[in-house]
Amino acid sequence: MTTANAYAIEVQGHSAGIVVADRGGYTFFVSDWAFRDLDRRVFRNVGQAERAANQHYSRLANNRRR
């Protein structure tokens, strides 16, 4: 059995990007430019990247309401 080296990250039905396993963590590559602040950031694990994408999306949604 093999382990996955890349994971898709979705937030509220939006494809935020993928995280790819690399030495030292997981690198985030955005697929939606709304998440550009996360592009090429390195996270310790997939869960941390997913939380960052959710938090980023929440900030975007809050800014649109203002």
N, C-alpha and C positions, 0 to 999 in steps of 0.2 A: 504494500500500500504506500502511496506517495502523499506528501502533504502539499497543499496549495502554496504557490509563491505569490499569488496576486488575488486581491479581493475587491469586488465592486462595492462602492459606498453610495447608498441612496438615502436621500433626506426628503421626507414628505412627497414621495413620488418623483423627485428630481434626481437625475444621475449626477452626483457631485464629482465623482472620479473613481480612480482605482488606487489602491496602495499595493506596492510591490516590495516583497522581502528583499532586503539588502543587508550588508554587514552593518550591524549596529541598530537595526530597526526596520521600519517600513516607510518608504518614500511615497508621498501623495502626489499623484498626477491628476490635475483637474480635467474634467470633461465638459463642465459648464463654467464659463468664465465668471459667473457670479461668485464662485468659490476661489477665485484667483489668489486670494491672500494665503491660501493653504498650499498652493502649487510648489512642489518640490520640498516641502517641509518634511522632516523625518520625525516619526513617532516611534515610541518604544514598542507598541503593539497595535493591532487592528482596532481594538476597542477604544484606545486613546484617539486614534484618527477619526473614528466614527463620532465620538463625543465632540471633537473639535468641529467637525462638519455640521453637526446638529446645533452647536452653540453659534457658529457663524451664521447659519440660516436664520436662527432666532433673532440675531442682531439685525440682519437684513430686513426681516419682516417687521421688527419694531421700528426701524428707521423709515420704512414706507408708510407706517401709520401716522407719523408725525406730520 
